[in-house]
Every structure is written in C-alpha cells, then in structure tokens.
C-alpha cells in the first residue's frame, strides 16, 4: 500500500501546486465544492422536515390513542370494573411514555433542522464570497490579458515603426550610394 499512498500524495501535491499556480481554477473548484455542500444540505433539510412531519403525525395518533384509553379508564371505573380500569390505566401510561419519547425525537429533529439551516446559510454566504472573489479574479485576469495584448501590440508597433524608419534609412543610403556611383562613373568617363 506504500506505493499507492506515495502516488496519492504525489498527485495531491501536484494538484495543489497546479491550483496555486492557477488561482482562478482553485476558486472554481471551491465554488463547485460549495455548490455540492449546499445541495447536500438542502437534501438533508428536506429529509429532516419529512421526518419531522411523520413524527408529528405519530404524536397526534398517539395522543388520540391516549385520549381513547383515558375514556375507557373512566368508563371501567364508573362501571365498577377495576380489573379493566387497571389494565386500561397501564395501557394509557405506556402510550404516555411512547408519546414522550416521540416528542423528544421530534424536538431532536427540530434542532437538527435548525442547525442544518444555519449551516446552509453559512455555506451560501461563503459561496457568495467565493463568487465575488472569482469575479474579481476573472476581471483581473482579463485586465492582465488586455494589458499583455497592448504591450505586445506596442512592442510590435514600435518594432514595425523602427523597421519602417530603418527602411527609410536604407532607402536614403541606397540613393546616396547610387548617386555616389554615378558621380564616380562620370569622373571615370571624363578622364
């Protein structure tokens, strides 16, 4: 496994180095990670809210059962059936315990929903910050590319301007040299 660990570390280091050298890609990767976290958190919240709704339905159903058994306890006592009244009271007590457990479970779900919503808010704020940084980085990159293009064009223009001034100088020398050769030929013919 040492070879795979070494290879994994090497690849991670190369990736980190690449991202450091290309900060705009690092921001894009971070944005994608934040989008995924936001999506996962939204799914978690939806799931927790569904569980909370089920829990509320179960609590309501349990409350109705408690009420039904409470009425039965009263009827059994009124009829003098203590054996039924005692059994009905035991059932009512068990339902109350079950209801309390379900209530506690629902409260736990509410806390988890609240924590997840706070996390979602933090993720959204962070994502907005990263989007702003990414936009700033993109603007800076565009400015740098424009500046580089202008500098390259400026160099090319100055080179071509220099070349054209050299061409003018070349032309002047050719004329002078031609004139000088003509003068030389006239002198040679005149002899």
N, C-alpha and C positions, 0 to 999 in steps of 0.2 A: 504494500500500500504506500510505501515511502515515495516511490516513483510518481504515483498518481497525485500524492499530496504536493510533491515538488512541482509537478507540472501545473497543478491547480493554482499554487501560489504564484508561479511564474506568470501564468495567464492573467491572474488577478492584478499582479503588479504592472504588467504591460497595459492592461485595460485602464488602470488608474493613471498611468503615465500618459496614455493617449488622451484620456479625458482632461487631464491637467493641461495638456498642450492644445486642447480644443474645448475651451470652457463653454462654448455655446452648445456643444453636444452633451456636456455634463449637465447643463441646465435642462436640456430636452429630456435626458434620462431621468432626472429628478422630477420633472413635470409628469412624466409617464408613471413613475412610481407613485406620486401623489394622486394621480387620477385613479390608479388601481386601488389605493388605500381608501379613497373617497367612495368608490363603487362598492368595495367590500364592507365599508362601514354602513352605507345606505342599505345594503342587503341585510346586515346584522340587525339594524334598527327595525326594518320591516319584519324580520323573523321574530324579534323580541316583542314587537307590537301584536303580532298574530298570537304568540304565546300568552301575552297579557289578556287579550280578548277571550281566549279559551279559558284562562284561569278565572276571569270574571264570570263567564258563563257557568263554570263549575261551582264557583262560590254561590252564585244565585240559586243553582239547582240544589246545593247542599242546604242553603238557608230555607228553601221551600220544604225540603225533607225534614229539617229540624222543626219547622212550624207544624207539619203534619203529625210528627211524633209527639210534639208537645200537646196538641189537641187530643191525641189518643191517650196520653198520660192522664189528662183531665177527665176524659170520659171514663177511663178504667177506675179512677179514684171515686168518681161520682157514683159509679155502679157498684162500688164496694169490691172490685176485683183487684186486690192488692198484688196478686201474683202477676197479672198483666201490667199493672201500673209500674211495678218494679222493673219488669223486662223492658217496657217502653221507655222508662227513665234511663236505663242503661244504653239503649239504642240512641236516645236523644243526646246523651253525654258523649258517646262515640262520634256522633255526627258533629257535635260542637268541636271536639278535638280535631276532627278532619277539616272542618271549616277554618279553624285557627291556623292549621298547617297550610291550607291553600291560601289563606290571607297573607301569611308570611312569605310564601312563594311568590305571590303576586307583587308584594312590596319589593322583594328582591329584583323581580323583573323590571319594575318601575325605576329602581335605582340604576340598573344596567342600561336601560333606555336613556336615562338622563346622562349617564357617563358617556354613552356612545354618541349622543347628540353633542356633548361638549367636545368630544374627540373630533367629530365631523366638522364642527365649527373651527377648531384649531387647524385641521387639515385644509379646509377651504381658505382660511387666512394665509396659511403657508403657501398654498398653491398660487394665490393671488400675488404674493410677494415674489415668488419664483417667476411667474409670468411677467411681472413688471421688470425683473432683472433680465429675463430672456429678451424682452422687447428692447431694453436699453442696450444689451449686448449686441442684438441684431442691428440696431441703429448705429452703434459704434463700429461694428464690422463693415456696415455699408459705407459709413463715412471714411473709414480707413481704406476700403477698396476704391472709393471715388478719389480720395487723395492720392493713392498709389497710381491710379489711372492718369490723374492730372500730372503727377510728377513724371510718369513715363512719357506722356504726351509732350510735356515741357521739355524733357530731355531730347525726345525725337525732334521736336520743333527747333530746339536750339542746335541740335546736330544738323538738321536739314538747313537751317539758316546759316550755320557755319559752313556747311557744304556748298551752299549757293554762293556765299561770299568767297569761298575758296575757288569755286567755278569762275567767278568774276575775276579773281586774281590770275587764274590760269589763262583766261581769255586775254587779259592785259599783257601777260608775258608772251603769249603766242604772237600777239600783234607787234610787240616790241621786237621780238626775235625775228619775225618776218620782215619788219621794217629794216632791222639791222642787216639781215641777209641781202635785202635789195640794195641797200647802201653799199655793201661790200661788193656786190656784183657790178654796180655802176662804176665803182672805183677800179675794179679789175678790167672792165671793158674800156674804160677811159685810158688806160695805160698803153 
